[in-house]
Amino acid sequence: MIALLALTTVGAQPPGRTRPRRDPPPIPRQERDYRERDSREVWRYSANGGGSFERVRGHQWAEYRNTGEPIYYREVARTPEYVELFDRERNLRLRIYPDRTYQNNGSEGWTGVYDGRWE
């Protein structure tokens, strides 16, 4: 009798919805608090006429150079040590540390690019 009751309630669910919708898990408190305190949004360098890496909005960043058009990146990682950006067009990863940036194009490993600082 109990088994028939269980089958009846399963059959009473509306068609097309077999499982309840699941929300993504919340961001762990430590990571959420770190993101709120992290103010790294502008990093300046003076080499090659100077320029800066600036967070435009969300995960979008731009490299503004004193010569040439801006180059756009997407933030793919943020740790206490660095912010990592990715340029899909050039398949280029860039890590911005407090005093230096490094780039990796996938074939040569991480190489130093600019000396600079966060503002």
C-alpha positions in Angstrom: 0.0 0.0 0.0 2.8 2.4 0.9 4.6 1.6 -2.4 1.5 2.4 -4.4 1.2 5.8 -2.6 4.8 6.6 -3.5 4.2 5.7 -7.2 1.1 7.9 -7.2 2.9 11.0 -6.0 5.7 10.5 -8.6 3.1 10.2 -11.4 1.4 13.4 -10.1 4.4 15.6 -11.1 3.9 17.9 -14.1 5.3 16.5 -17.4 8.6 17.8 -18.5 10.0 18.5 -15.0 11.5 15.4 -13.6 14.1 16.9 -11.3 14.1 20.1 -9.2 16.2 22.9 -10.6 19.5 23.3 -8.7 21.2 26.6 -8.0 25.0 26.8 -8.2 26.8 26.4 -4.9 27.6 29.7 -3.1 31.0 31.2 -3.3 33.0 30.1 -0.2 33.0 32.9 2.5 36.8 33.2 2.4 36.9 33.8 -1.4 33.9 36.1 -1.3 35.5 38.3 1.4 38.8 38.3 -0.5 37.2 39.4 -3.7 35.4 42.3 -1.9 38.7 43.5 -0.3 40.9 43.1 -3.5 41.3 46.6 -5.0 43.8 45.7 -7.8 42.3 47.5 -10.9 45.2 49.5 -12.4 48.8 48.4 -13.0 51.2 50.9 -14.6 54.5 50.4 -16.5 56.9 52.8 -18.1 58.7 50.6 -20.7 58.0 51.2 -24.5 56.5 54.6 -23.9 54.5 53.5 -20.9 51.0 52.2 -20.4 48.7 50.5 -18.0 46.5 47.4 -17.5 43.1 48.5 -16.3 40.0 46.6 -15.3 37.2 47.9 -17.5 34.3 46.0 -15.8 33.7 42.6 -14.5 36.4 40.3 -15.8 37.2 42.6 -18.8 40.6 44.3 -18.8 42.4 46.6 -21.3 46.0 47.4 -21.9 46.2 51.1 -22.7 49.5 51.9 -24.4 50.8 55.4 -25.0 51.4 54.2 -28.6 48.8 52.1 -30.4 45.3 50.8 -29.8 44.2 49.2 -26.6 44.6 45.4 -26.3 41.7 43.6 -24.5 42.0 40.7 -22.0 39.7 38.6 -19.9 40.6 37.9 -16.2 40.8 34.2 -15.7 42.4 33.9 -12.2 43.0 36.1 -9.2 45.2 35.1 -6.3 46.9 37.0 -3.5 50.1 36.9 -5.6 48.9 37.8 -9.1 46.0 38.6 -11.5 46.0 36.4 -14.6 44.6 37.7 -17.9 44.0 36.0 -21.2 44.0 37.4 -24.8 42.1 34.9 -27.0 43.2 36.5 -30.3 46.9 36.0 -29.5 46.4 32.9 -27.3 48.5 34.8 -24.7 48.3 34.6 -20.9 49.6 37.4 -18.8 50.2 37.4 -15.0 50.4 40.7 -13.2 52.4 40.6 -10.0 53.0 43.6 -7.7 56.3 44.6 -9.4 56.4 42.7 -12.8 54.3 41.2 -15.5 55.0 37.8 -17.2 53.5 36.4 -20.4 53.1 32.9 -21.6 52.2 32.1 -25.2 52.1 28.3 -24.6 55.4 27.5 -26.2 58.1 29.5 -24.4 56.8 29.3 -20.8 56.5 32.4 -18.5 58.8 35.3 -19.5 59.1 38.7 -17.9 57.6 41.6 -19.9 57.3 44.9 -17.9 58.3 46.3 -14.5 55.6 48.3 -12.9 53.3 48.6 -9.9 49.6 48.5 -8.8 47.9 51.9 -8.1 
